[in-house]
Amino acid sequence: MNTTFPSGAEIKRVWHVLDAENKVLGRVANKAARLLLGKHKPGWTPFLDVGDHVIVINAAKVRLTGRKEEQKVYRHHSGYPGGLKEETAAKRRQRRPVKMMEDAIAGMLPKSKLGKRIVRKLKVYAGDKHPHQAQKPVATAAVD
């Protein structure tokens, strides 16, 4: 018996819309990552990009559990001595709410060329409007 792998023309990509309003950040990110990877499809292959496109709306209204709003710290280092930048989740939400969702989803994807290619299919918006109506996106439940 031979194993068949999907080629470019055989892969059908669907656009999904996830509404993150009052949903837990990690659960929305997990659902988005699974859709981006294509793990919900029967033809999923770990080394191929077979996933769908994902649009996340209302990213600014996502919920964090516990005391993460004050305690969770996002860190970034510029590479220079003393270049460590830190900010809490509350400040990140105020300054760049979309980045908080993008980082959560990207952290669940492979850290390789394939992961960088997959993350390009992710679109995140702070509000409830998005410019992708022409793609006929399907509303998908953010949390099962």
Secondary structure, 3 states (H helix, E strand, C coil): CCCCCCCCCCCCCCEEEEECCCCEHHHHHHHHHHHHHCCCCCCCCCCCCCCCEEEEECHHHCECCCCHHHHCEEEEECCCCCCEEEEEHHHHHHHCHHHHHHHHHHCCCCCCHHHHHHHCCEEECCCCCCCCHHHCCEEECCCC
